[in-house]
Amino acid sequence: MRDFSVTIFGVGKVGSTIAFSCIIKELCDSIDLIDTDYERLASEHSDLVQAKETYKKRISVALPIEPRESDVYVICAGNRRGNDKGSREVLYIKNRETVIRILEKIKKVRKENSLVLMVTNPSTQLSKDALDYVPLVIPCGNLIDNARLRLCKVQGSHEKPDIEQKCLDVVNGKGYTNYAITTEVLLRIIQWQRGLDCLYL
């Protein structure tokens, strides 16, 4: 089986959780980490290398200056969403420039069949823009919304479910979300590895 590579742009709370999970789940042979905050990036890299060594995994974790050929690119870079419901348009304006800069770099080095997973919010709007640069982009967050909808129903309310509030409850409590989005990213990578259409999960 050929080597499978993942590149993660933005190694903050979400990006580092995705990298760690890829190591623990052994989803790839190599991970490239790219971030503009070099001090934090070096620390996250060191921590992840120690984790993989503790776990005795032969996964390469590198810090290339520029992106290189990869099977999956995960874009987590940019500003986090706020703790209110009206911030998506502002967030789009803030994050678009960063995402476009990344996509321009990916376009130059990507494999013909590489996948881009858009984690940066608002992921659906940014994924539409990304199609001008790469042919296969999947916005992440839809599976989480479905899960939140199920959770609303389980709690037995007969009112219209407020799945956005489920997210805000987490953001207001700890300042960010990382586990649910990481789970969706991992599921999409697994589907992609199996040759299945990860648009439909």
N, C-alpha and C positions, 0 to 999 in steps of 0.2 A: 504493500500500500504506500502511495506517495505521501510525502510530508504535507501536513496541513498547517497553514499559517494564519494567524489573526493579528491585525494591527488595531490598536486602540488609541484614538485621539482624545486627549483630555483624561488625565489620570487623577481625578479628584475622588470624591466619595463613591460615585457610580463606576467610573472607569477602573479604579483599583479593585472594587468588589468583583467586577466582571473578570478582570485578569486573574484574581485569586481563584475564582470559581472555575475558570478554564483549566487552571493547574490541578485543582483538587479533582475535577471531573475528567481530567486527561482528555480534553476535547481537541487539543492541537499539539503539534510538535514544537512550534515556536510562537512567541508573542513579542510583537514590537510595541513599545510604549512611547508615545509622543505627546509632549506638553510644553507650553511656553514657560511654565514655572519650573525652572531647571533644578532648583534646590529641593522642592517637594518631589519632583520626578525622581531625582537620585535617591531620595529616602524611600519612596514607594518601591523603586526598583530593588534596593537593597533588602527591604523587608520581604518582597516576593521571592527573591533568590534564596533567602534564608528559609522561607516557607517551603519552597520546592525541594530544597536540600533536606529539610527535616522530614518531608514526606517521601524523600528518595525518588523524585520524579526527574526524568531526563528531558525536561522541556527547556528550550532555550528562551531566555527573557532578555531582550536587547533594547538598547536606547539609540536607535538611529537618528541622525540629525534630520534627515528627510525620509518620507515614506518610501517603501520599496514594494516590489511585487508581493501580493498577499491574496489569500483565498477569500478572507472576510475582512472588511474594514468596519470598525464600530466607531461612530462619531458621537462623543460625549462632551465635546468642548463647548464652552460658552457660558453664559450666565444661567444661574438656576432660576426656576420659576418662583414667583412671589407667593405670599400666603393669602392672596385674594383672587377672586374669580375673574377679574377684569384685566389681568395683566398679560394675556396672550399676545395681543397685537404689539405691545411695547416690547415684549420678549422677542418676538419675531424680528423686529427692527434691530434690536441689540445683537441678536445671534446670527442674523443672515450673513453679515460680512465675514465673520469668523468661519462659518460653514462653507461659504463659497471659496474662500482661500484654501481650505482643506481639500475641497472637491477638485479644484484646479490642479493640485499636486497629485491627487489620486489618479486623475485622468491621464497623467503622463506615464504612470508606472503600472497601472492595474493590469491584471490578467483579463483575457477576453470574457471569461465567465465569473469574474469575482462579484461578490455580493457586498452591498453597503447597507449597514443597519443604522438608521437614524434615531439616535436616542435623544439628542439635543432638542429641546422644546422651542416652539411648537413643532413636533416631529412631522405631522402631516403636511403643513405648509412648507417646511424646509425640504421635505422629500420631493414635493412637486418641483421646487426650484432645482433640486439635485439632478432631475432627469435631463436637464440641459447639459450635464457633464458626464454622467454615467448612466448606462441603460437599466441597471437593476438596483433599485433602492426600496427598502421596506421601512416604513415608519414604525417605531416601536411604541407600544402603549395600548394598542387595541385589546390585546389579550388581558391586560391588567384591568381595563375598563369592564370587560366581560366578567372577570372575577369579582370586581367590586359590585357589579349588578347582582351577581349571585349572592353575595354577602348581604346586600340590602334585602333581598327576598327572604333569605334565611332568617333574618331578624324579625320578619313577620309584619312589617309595615305595609299598609294598604295605600299609602300615599305614593306619589311618583318618586321613584328612587333617585337620590342625589348622589350619583357616583363621583362627581367632582368633590363633594364634601368629604368622601372617604379619603381622597388624596390629601386634601387640605388638613384633615385631622392628623395625618402623619407629619406633614410639613410643619404645621403649627407646633407639634409636640417635640420634634427633633431637628427641624430646620431643613430637611431634605428627605427624599425617598431613595432607597438603593436596592433593597432585596427583591421587590416585586419586578422592577425593570430588569434586573440582572437575570431573574428567572425567565422572563420572556426572551431576552437576548440568547440565553443558553438553549432554549427550546428551538429557536429559529436556526441557530448554528447546527444543532443536531439534525434537524430536518434537511438542511442544506447538505450536510455531509452524507446523508443517506440518499441523496438524489431526489428528495421529495420536494414538492412545491411548497416552500415555507410562507407563501402568501396566504395559504389556507390552513390554519391550525385550529 
